[in-house]
Amino acid sequence: METYLVGGAVRDDLLGRPVIDRDYVVVGSTPQEMEARGFRRVGVDFPVFLHPETHCEYALARTERKTAPGYRGFAVHADPTVTLEEDLRRRDLTINAMARAEDGALIDPYGGHADLRAGILRHVSPAFAEDPVRILRVARFAARFGFTVAAETMTLMRAMVASGEASALVPERVFTELDRALGEPHPWLFVEVLRACGALAVQFPEIDRLFGIPQPPAHHPEGDTGVHVLLALRQTVRLGLTPRTRFAVLLHDLGKGLTPRAEWPAHKGHEARGVGLVDAVCARLKAPVEYRALARAVAGYHLQVHTAMRLRPATVLRLIEAVDGFRRPGRFLEFLGACEADARGRSGLEDRPYPQAPWLRAARDAAAAVSGRDWAARGLAGDQIRERIRAARIDLIAALKTDEC
């Protein structure tokens, strides 16, 4: 029985990154022997065990054989004769197909360390094509490390898309991989890699169609709508925004994909069109409710935020109410962050001041301080109190607007 540290733990250690999860492969053992040593079996589809003390995962060395379309269509073979090299060969990328022996020796039969140093994502074997989730994983690793995809791997991924494998992905898994990628240092690379292999058009057609659609050069020097979305995603990293906010930025301009060609480069009404597309994407991906709510708010109202300091006080109040800014102040801050990323995601305008965000925060806070208790004490009730609150809030926003101007 030989035990090896494998996968991401080896990769991250070589990169000098913190190792969070440690997974092990056991060669030359059986389920009965593992259980006799006190390991607890947890794997359903293949033999995986938890160490009795550390609770780390130990999997018996195994091979896999494709039996049906999709990422679940595999038959697993695990017995004491399966070698470490055979187990590593079934893995997706060379940088994930390395192992450490118990004495610390690096086992690297497929050149993963060299690819790690070169910043290349390369598949281990043709078996990569058997699992469509690996397309998403490659894109996510690009977003994490900023690595490039090897030419032969990109060719293989394009062939997988052409064969229909990318269409077999389960929506929940697509969203999970997207959400994880959005939290990485280079989230725009997730989109770029999927677009390069054709998977973006399959899984995110609403985003894919944005590329090639022009915008008014006065407001968007970068021109292309898809390019603008990627620039805005870069700004979400710079601004330190959450994955949920980055998701909203990714979807904020979907309505431009439905603008009639005759109206280009203008996109009048794209905000309302975009809200319907956000709903469709979130429903298809089964995105969480909070993701959907924030994305709808950003798609529908980002232009009003850009012009907030020129709006009438009553309109500013309606904007705050429309995005539920009084009841959900945290979401309101995320909303403003997404709008700022949109404004800064333009060629040459990345450092342009964006006073709208702090001004709207101040407007929201001033208006939120208004309470109906004083009017209730004077005998007012119901609509009378609501009218007084609204009037007072408008007055406070108007005063703030005068002070700022």
C-alpha positions in Angstrom: 0.0 0.0 0.0 1.6 3.3 -1.2 0.1 6.7 -0.5 0.7 9.9 -2.6 -0.4 13.5 -2.3 -2.0 14.4 -5.6 -3.7 17.1 -7.6 -4.3 20.7 -6.5 -2.3 20.4 -3.3 0.9 19.5 -5.3 0.2 22.2 -7.9 -0.5 25.0 -5.3 2.6 24.0 -3.3 4.8 24.3 -6.3 3.3 27.7 -7.0 3.9 28.9 -3.5 0.2 29.2 -2.8 -1.6 28.2 0.4 -2.6 24.5 0.3 -6.2 24.3 1.6 -7.3 20.7 0.7 -5.1 17.7 0.6 -6.2 14.7 -1.4 -4.4 11.4 -1.6 -4.3 8.4 -3.9 -3.7 5.0 -2.5 -2.0 2.4 -4.8 -2.0 -1.3 -4.1 -4.9 -1.5 -1.6 -8.5 -2.6 -1.5 -11.7 -1.2 0.1 -11.6 -4.0 2.7 -8.0 -3.1 3.7 -8.8 0.6 3.9 -11.7 -0.1 6.2 -9.7 -2.5 8.3 -7.2 0.4 8.8 -10.0 2.6 10.2 -10.8 4.6 7.0 -14.4 5.5 6.5 -15.8 5.0 3.0 -17.7 8.1 1.6 -17.5 7.6 -2.1 -20.6 6.3 -3.9 -19.5 6.1 -7.5 -15.9 5.2 -6.7 -13.9 4.2 -3.6 -13.1 7.3 -1.6 -12.3 7.2 2.1 -11.8 9.6 5.0 -8.7 9.3 7.2 -9.7 8.4 10.7 -7.8 11.3 12.3 -7.1 14.0 9.6 -10.4 13.4 7.7 -8.5 14.0 4.5 -9.7 12.2 1.4 -7.9 9.0 0.3 -9.0 7.5 -3.1 -8.0 4.2 -4.4 -6.1 4.5 -7.7 -8.5 4.1 -10.5 -9.1 4.3 -14.2 -12.3 5.5 -16.0 -14.0 4.5 -19.2 -16.6 6.6 -21.1 -20.0 4.8 -21.3 -22.5 7.5 -22.1 -22.7 11.2 -23.0 -22.2 13.9 -20.4 -20.0 14.2 -17.4 -21.7 11.4 -15.5 -21.4 8.7 -18.1 -18.3 6.9 -16.8 -17.5 3.4 -15.6 -14.8 3.3 -12.9 -12.2 0.6 -12.4 -10.3 0.4 -9.1 -8.2 -2.4 -7.9 -4.6 -3.0 -6.5 -3.1 -3.4 -10.0 -3.9 0.2 -11.1 -0.7 2.2 -11.1 -0.2 5.8 -10.0 0.7 6.8 -13.6 -2.6 5.3 -14.8 -4.5 7.2 -12.1 -2.8 10.5 -13.0 -3.4 9.9 -16.7 -7.2 10.2 -16.2 -6.9 13.7 -14.8 -7.8 16.8 -16.8 -4.6 18.9 -17.0 -0.9 18.2 -16.7 -0.7 20.8 -13.8 -3.2 18.7 -11.9 -1.6 15.3 -12.8 1.4 15.5 -10.4 2.0 13.6 -7.1 4.2 13.7 -4.1 5.5 10.5 -2.6 5.7 10.1 1.2 9.4 10.9 1.1 8.6 14.2 -0.7 9.7 13.1 -4.2 7.8 14.7 -7.1 6.2 12.3 -9.5 5.4 14.2 -12.8 4.9 11.7 -15.7 3.1 14.2 -18.0 5.2 17.4 -17.7 2.9 19.3 -15.4 5.8 21.1 -13.6 7.1 22.5 -16.9 3.6 23.6 -17.9 3.2 25.2 -14.5 6.4 27.2 -14.9 5.4 28.2 -18.4 1.8 29.2 -17.5 0.2 26.7 -19.8 -3.0 24.7 -19.4 -2.6 21.4 -21.3 -4.7 18.3 -21.3 -3.1 15.1 -20.2 -4.6 12.7 -22.7 -7.3 12.4 -25.3 -9.6 11.1 -22.5 -10.0 14.8 -21.7 -12.7 15.0 -24.4 -14.9 12.5 -22.5 -15.9 15.0 -19.8 -17.5 18.3 -20.9 -17.1 19.9 -17.5 -13.4 20.0 -18.2 -14.1 22.8 -20.7 -15.4 24.9 -17.9 -12.6 23.9 -15.6 -10.0 25.0 -18.1 -11.7 28.4 -18.4 -11.8 28.6 -14.6 -8.2 27.8 -14.2 -7.3 30.4 -16.7 -9.3 32.9 -14.6 -7.5 31.7 -11.5 -3.9 31.7 -12.7 -3.9 33.9 -15.8 -2.5 31.0 -17.8 -2.9 30.4 -21.5 -4.5 27.3 -23.1 -2.2 25.1 -25.1 -3.1 25.2 -28.8 -3.7 21.4 -29.0 -6.0 21.6 -25.9 -8.0 24.5 -27.5 -8.3 22.4 -30.7 -9.7 19.5 -28.6 -12.1 21.7 -26.8 -13.5 23.1 -30.1 -14.0 19.6 -31.3 -15.9 18.8 -28.1 -18.2 21.7 -28.6 -18.7 20.8 -32.2 -19.7 17.2 -31.2 -22.4 18.5 -28.8 -20.6 17.6 -25.6 -20.9 21.1 -24.3 -24.6 21.0 -24.6 -24.8 18.1 -22.1 -23.7 20.2 -19.2 -26.1 20.5 -16.3 -27.1 24.1 -15.6 -26.4 24.0 -11.9 -22.8 22.9 -12.7 -22.4 25.6 -15.3 -23.4 28.2 -12.7 -21.1 26.7 -10.0 -18.1 27.0 -12.4 -19.1 30.5 -13.5 -19.5 31.7 -9.9 -16.1 30.2 -8.9 -14.5 31.8 -11.9 -16.0 35.2 -11.1 -14.3 35.1 -7.8 -10.8 34.6 -9.3 -8.2 37.3 -10.1 -8.9 37.2 -13.9 -12.6 36.5 -14.4 -12.7 37.9 -17.9 -10.4 35.0 -19.0 -13.2 32.6 -18.2 -15.3 34.3 -20.9 -12.5 34.6 -23.4 -11.6 30.9 -23.2 -15.2 29.8 -23.6 -15.6 32.2 -26.5 -12.4 30.9 -28.2 -13.6 27.3 -28.1 -17.2 28.0 -29.0 -18.7 27.0 -25.6 -19.8 30.6 -24.8 -22.3 30.5 -27.7 -23.7 27.2 -26.4 -23.9 28.0 -22.7 -24.1 31.8 -22.7 -25.5 32.9 -26.1 -26.8 36.2 -24.6 -23.2 37.2 -23.8 -21.7 35.7 -26.9 -23.9 37.8 -29.2 -22.6 41.0 -27.7 -19.2 40.7 -29.4 -19.3 42.6 -32.7 -22.1 44.9 -31.7 -20.9 48.6 -31.8 -21.6 51.3 -29.3 -21.4 55.1 -29.5 -17.7 56.0 -29.6 -18.3 59.2 -27.6 -19.2 57.0 -24.6 -17.4 53.8 -25.5 -14.0 54.4 -27.1 -13.5 50.6 -27.1 -16.4 50.3 -29.5 -17.4 46.7 -29.2 -20.0 45.8 -26.6 -18.5 42.4 -25.7 -15.1 44.1 -25.2 -16.7 46.6 -22.9 -18.2 43.8 -20.8 -14.7 42.3 -20.4 -13.2 45.7 -19.5 -15.9 46.1 -16.9 -15.1 42.7 -15.4 -11.5 43.9 -15.1 -12.7 46.8 -13.1 -14.7 44.6 -10.7 -11.4 43.1 -9.7 -9.8 46.5 -9.3 -12.7 47.7 -7.2 -12.7 44.5 -5.1 -16.3 43.6 -5.9 -18.0 40.3 -4.9 -18.7 37.4 -7.3 -22.4 38.3 -7.1 -21.6 41.9 -8.2 -19.3 40.6 -10.9 -22.2 38.4 -12.2 -24.4 41.5 -12.4 -21.7 43.3 -14.4 -21.3 40.4 -16.7 -25.1 40.6 -17.6 -25.6 44.4 -17.3 -25.6 45.1 -21.1 -27.4 42.0 -22.5 -30.2 44.2 -23.9 -27.7 45.6 -26.5 -27.7 42.2 -28.1 -31.3 42.8 -29.1 -30.9 46.3 -30.5 -32.1 46.3 -34.2 -29.1 46.7 -36.4 -30.6 49.8 -38.1 -30.3 51.6 -34.7 -26.6 50.9 -34.1 -24.4 52.2 -32.6 -27.2 53.7 -30.3 -29.0 51.3 -27.9 -32.1 53.2 -26.7 -34.1 51.1 -24.4 -31.5 48.4 -23.9 -32.0 48.5 -20.1 -35.6 47.2 -20.2 -34.7 44.6 -22.8 -31.8 43.5 -20.7 -33.9 42.8 -17.6 -35.9 40.2 -19.5 -32.7 38.5 -20.7 -31.3 38.6 -17.2 -34.4 36.8 -16.0 -34.0 34.2 -18.7 -30.3 33.5 -18.0 -30.9 33.3 -14.2 -33.8 30.9 -14.7 -31.8 28.7 -17.0 -28.7 28.6 -14.7 -30.9 28.4 -11.6 -29.0 31.3 -10.1 -29.6 32.3 -6.5 -32.4 34.8 -5.8 -30.0 37.5 -4.6 -27.8 37.1 -7.8 -30.9 37.6 -9.9 -32.2 40.6 -7.9 -28.9 42.4 -8.1 -28.4 41.6 -11.8 -31.9 42.9 -12.7 -31.3 46.1 -10.8 -28.0 46.8 -12.5 -29.4 46.0 -16.0 -32.4 48.1 -15.5 -31.0 51.2 -13.8 -27.3 51.6 -14.5 -27.8 54.5 -16.9 -29.8 56.4 -14.2 -26.9 56.0 -11.8 -24.5 57.4 -14.4 -26.7 60.6 -14.6 -27.8 60.6 -11.0 -26.5 64.0 -10.1 -28.5 65.6 -13.0 -31.8 63.9 -12.0 -34.6 65.6 -10.1 -34.6 64.7 -6.4 -37.9 62.9 -6.7 -36.4 60.7 -9.5 -33.4 59.9 -7.4 -35.8 58.8 -4.6 -37.6 56.6 -7.1 -34.3 55.1 -8.2 -33.4 54.2 -4.6 -36.8 52.7 -4.0 -36.7 50.8 -7.3 -33.6 48.9 -6.3 -34.8 48.3 -2.7 -32.1 50.6 -1.4 -33.8 51.3 1.9 -34.6 47.7 2.9 -31.3 46.2 1.5 -28.5 48.7 2.0 -25.9 46.0 1.4 -27.4 45.2 -2.0 -27.5 49.0 -2.8 -23.8 49.3 -2.2 -23.2 46.3 -4.5 -25.5 47.9 -7.1 -23.4 51.1 -7.0 -20.2 49.1 -7.3 -21.4 47.4 -10.4 -22.4 50.7 -12.0 -19.0 52.1 -11.2 -17.3 49.1 -12.9 -19.5 49.7 -15.9 -18.5 53.4 -16.1 -14.8 52.6 -15.7 -14.8 49.6 -18.1 -14.1 51.8 -21.1 -10.8 52.2 -23.0 -8.9 55.2 -21.7 -11.6 56.0 -19.1 -10.6 53.6 -16.4 -9.4 56.3 -14.0 -12.2 58.8 -14.6 -13.7 60.0 -11.4 -17.1 58.5 -10.5 -18.7 60.8 -7.9 -22.1 59.4 -8.6 -21.5 56.4 -6.3 -20.6 58.3 -3.1 -23.2 60.9 -3.8 -26.0 58.3 -4.1 -24.7 56.6 -1.0 -25.1 59.9 0.8 -28.5 60.5 -0.7 -29.7 57.1 0.4 -28.4 57.5 3.9 -29.9 60.9 4.3 -33.3 59.7 3.1 -33.2 56.6 5.2 -32.9 58.6 8.4 -36.4 60.0 7.9 -38.8 58.3 10.3 -42.6 58.3 10.6 -42.7 58.3 14.4 -42.9 62.0 14.8 -45.9 62.3 12.4 -47.6 59.3 14.1 -47.2 61.1 17.4 -49.1 64.0 15.9 -52.0 61.8 15.0 -51.2 61.1 11.4 -51.5 57.6 10.0 -51.3 55.5 6.8 -51.0 57.4 3.6 -50.5 60.7 5.4 -47.4 59.5 7.1 -46.1 58.0 3.8 -46.6 61.3 2.0 -44.8 63.2 4.7 -41.9 60.7 4.7 -41.6 60.9 0.9 -41.7 64.8 0.9 -39.1 64.9 3.7 -36.8 62.5 1.8 -37.1 64.5 -1.4 -36.2 67.7 0.5 -33.1 66.1 2.0 -32.0 64.8 -1.4 -32.6 68.2 -2.9 -30.5 69.9 -0.1 -27.7 67.3 -0.6 -27.8 67.9 -4.4 -27.5 71.7 -3.8 -24.6 71.2 -1.5 -22.8 68.9 -3.9 -23.4 71.1 -6.9 
